[in-house]
Amino acid sequence: MEVSRLRLLFLTAAAAAVLPGCAWIDRDRGGTPERVLAAEQLPEGSATVDRPVIEPQVERREIRRPRIDTEDFELGVYAGILSIEDFESNAVYGARLAYHLTEDFFLEAALGRSQAGRTSYEKLSGSAQLLSGSERDYTYYALSAGWNALPGEVFVGRNRAYNTAFYLVAGIGSTRFAGDDRFTVSGGFGYRVLPSDRIAVHIDVRDHVYDIDLLGKKKIVNNLEAHLGLSFFF
Amino acid sequence: MSRLFWLAGLLACFAIPAAQADDFRNVVIADPFIELHSGPGRGYPVFHVIERGREVVLIKRRTDWFQVRTDRGLEGWVPRAQMLATLEPDGQPLALQEPSRENYLKRRWQAGVMAGDFAGASLISAFGGYAFSDNLSIDVALSHIQGEFSNGYAATIGLMHVFVPEWRLSPYFTLGTGIIHVKPKSTLVRAVDRDDQIGYVGGGLQFYLTRRFMLRTEYRSNVIFTSRDDNEEVDEWKYLGFAFFF
């Protein structure tokens, strides 16, 4: 044990000493020769050349950096129904943050919460409880990538058109349920309508898949979720 | 996790759009003409054309599309390729700052997410870094490890040395230390939580994708300094990571 720790310490110290040194050497090599060359090539009467014949009377223009409002982020909330396998369907609500990389692709982080109901076994037996109160809390996060597969427009009446997109989403994350965290793969699709340029209304369907051995034997569960969301671009 | 949830909820409440400052920018069209699309995407129909010399107001940008307003009050979306040639009212070309290869070489901060395998368990890792020279940076990572018998969290800090930063695909070396918290699953009997120190040495590949985005893949050989007689050696593979720099 001591040997490993010492070895690691030694490696850290060695790397800290050697690596910045390499970068420094490289920097020197690039800089010096040019300066020497410049000094050699200067003509003798250079002092007179520097002074311009006519002094230009130009006012320096004020340079403003363009401040264009970029709206690539999307933040919102959602509410819907989550069916937890063996544990009834319940209300789910959550928050999501999306970043639009291009017009076709986006990244999404979602955080949702629900509460599990009772299994059929618990209901039939009357008093048996599989999970305590706090173990029935269902919380998940998902990091996903999305593809705007079918962008388009919807027409409401004669004079209104709203931009829309049907998108596919897939990702990974974690679900905390029955006292444990479980690696979760999620995927689904959604439909987004933009009533104005910065507001989006979403209808989403997701499937959250993970392994659980709560009822004695390990099995894969599919928890389906459908929700309605509202988000703002900023 | 629940605290995190409330924090996110609170953030969502505050994100309701604040009133935008009305210092919109006027630009002059320099292309022979530009086409206004009804939405920020290549498929949206063109409903209006503005010819060279006319002035438009830049309202906002979404990905590679700009929303402009004409002097007649029409609003539409123009692709970046057509906006590149537009001019400021004083005749200067409009400086659209585009993150590019040059910015990649000068990057200081980066952040991203990686996914992989930690001794057979699934691993999700968020990382951030600060580069204090072209080659060398500090790398901080928070990992969520989810296995069949136990779950865990790890927080590490280390040095990362990119061998040839100017290459599009460059190998790097990394070395650091941190802490790991392991929590056996609640279905196991007589298991206790553990906090241990962890040290790692590893390497990986960094690939500049486009704009401000990078891909990363990494291997780490971890040593967990347990309170038992033996240290544990754990292989950690981060198959794929996505990062952006700024």
Chai-1 contact restraints between the chains, C-beta under 6 A:
chainA,res_idxA,chainB,res_idxB,connection_type,confidence,min_distance_angstrom,max_distance_angstrom,comment,restraint_id
A,M1,B,N231,contact,1.0,0.0,6.0,A-B,restraint_1
A,S4,B,V223,contact,1.0,0.0,6.0,A-B,restraint_2
A,S4,B,N231,contact,1.0,0.0,6.0,A-B,restraint_3
A,L8,B,G199,contact,1.0,0.0,6.0,A-B,restraint_4
A,T12,B,L175,contact,1.0,0.0,6.0,A-B,restraint_5
A,A15,B,L175,contact,1.0,0.0,6.0,A-B,restraint_6
A,L19,B,L136,contact,1.0,0.0,6.0,A-B,restraint_7
A,L19,B,H161,contact,1.0,0.0,6.0,A-B,restraint_8
A,P20,B,L136,contact,1.0,0.0,6.0,A-B,restraint_9
A,A23,B,S133,contact,1.0,0.0,6.0,A-B,restraint_10
A,A23,B,N135,contact,1.0,0.0,6.0,A-B,restraint_11
A,P66,B,A95,contact,1.0,0.0,6.0,A-B,restraint_12
A,I68,B,L58,contact,1.0,0.0,6.0,A-B,restraint_13
A,I68,B,R61,contact,1.0,0.0,6.0,A-B,restraint_14
A,D69,B,K60,contact,1.0,0.0,6.0,A-B,restraint_15
A,T70,B,R61,contact,1.0,0.0,6.0,A-B,restraint_16
A,E71,B,K60,contact,1.0,0.0,6.0,A-B,restraint_17
A,E71,B,R62,contact,1.0,0.0,6.0,A-B,restraint_18
A,L75,B,A12,contact,1.0,0.0,6.0,A-B,restraint_19
A,L75,B,A15,contact,1.0,0.0,6.0,A-B,restraint_20
A,V77,B,A12,contact,1.0,0.0,6.0,A-B,restraint_21
A,A95,B,A8,contact,1.0,0.0,6.0,A-B,restraint_22
A,A95,B,G9,contact,1.0,0.0,6.0,A-B,restraint_23
A,A95,B,A12,contact,1.0,0.0,6.0,A-B,restraint_24
A,H100,B,T63,contact,1.0,0.0,6.0,A-B,restraint_25
A,T102,B,T63,contact,1.0,0.0,6.0,A-B,restraint_26
A,E103,B,G41,contact,1.0,0.0,6.0,A-B,restraint_27
A,E103,B,T63,contact,1.0,0.0,6.0,A-B,restraint_28
A,L111,B,F5,contact,1.0,0.0,6.0,A-B,restraint_29
A,L111,B,A8,contact,1.0,0.0,6.0,A-B,restraint_30
A,R113,B,F5,contact,1.0,0.0,6.0,A-B,restraint_31
A,T139,B,M1,contact,1.0,0.0,6.0,A-B,restraint_32
A,L143,B,V113,contact,1.0,0.0,6.0,A-B,restraint_33
A,P151,B,G41,contact,1.0,0.0,6.0,A-B,restraint_34
A,P151,B,G43,contact,1.0,0.0,6.0,A-B,restraint_35
A,N163,B,G39,contact,1.0,0.0,6.0,A-B,restraint_36
A,I172,B,A115,contact,1.0,0.0,6.0,A-B,restraint_37
A,S174,B,H144,contact,1.0,0.0,6.0,A-B,restraint_38
A,R176,B,M1,contact,1.0,0.0,6.0,A-B,restraint_39
A,G179,B,S186,contact,1.0,0.0,6.0,A-B,restraint_40
A,D180,B,K185,contact,1.0,0.0,6.0,A-B,restraint_41
A,D180,B,S186,contact,1.0,0.0,6.0,A-B,restraint_42
A,D181,B,Q146,contact,1.0,0.0,6.0,A-B,restraint_43
A,D181,B,N151,contact,1.0,0.0,6.0,A-B,restraint_44
A,F183,B,S122,contact,1.0,0.0,6.0,A-B,restraint_45
A,F183,B,Q146,contact,1.0,0.0,6.0,A-B,restraint_46
A,R198,B,P17,contact,1.0,0.0,6.0,A-B,restraint_47
A,F232,B,A15,contact,1.0,0.0,6.0,A-B,restraint_48
A,F232,B,P17,contact,1.0,0.0,6.0,A-B,restraint_49
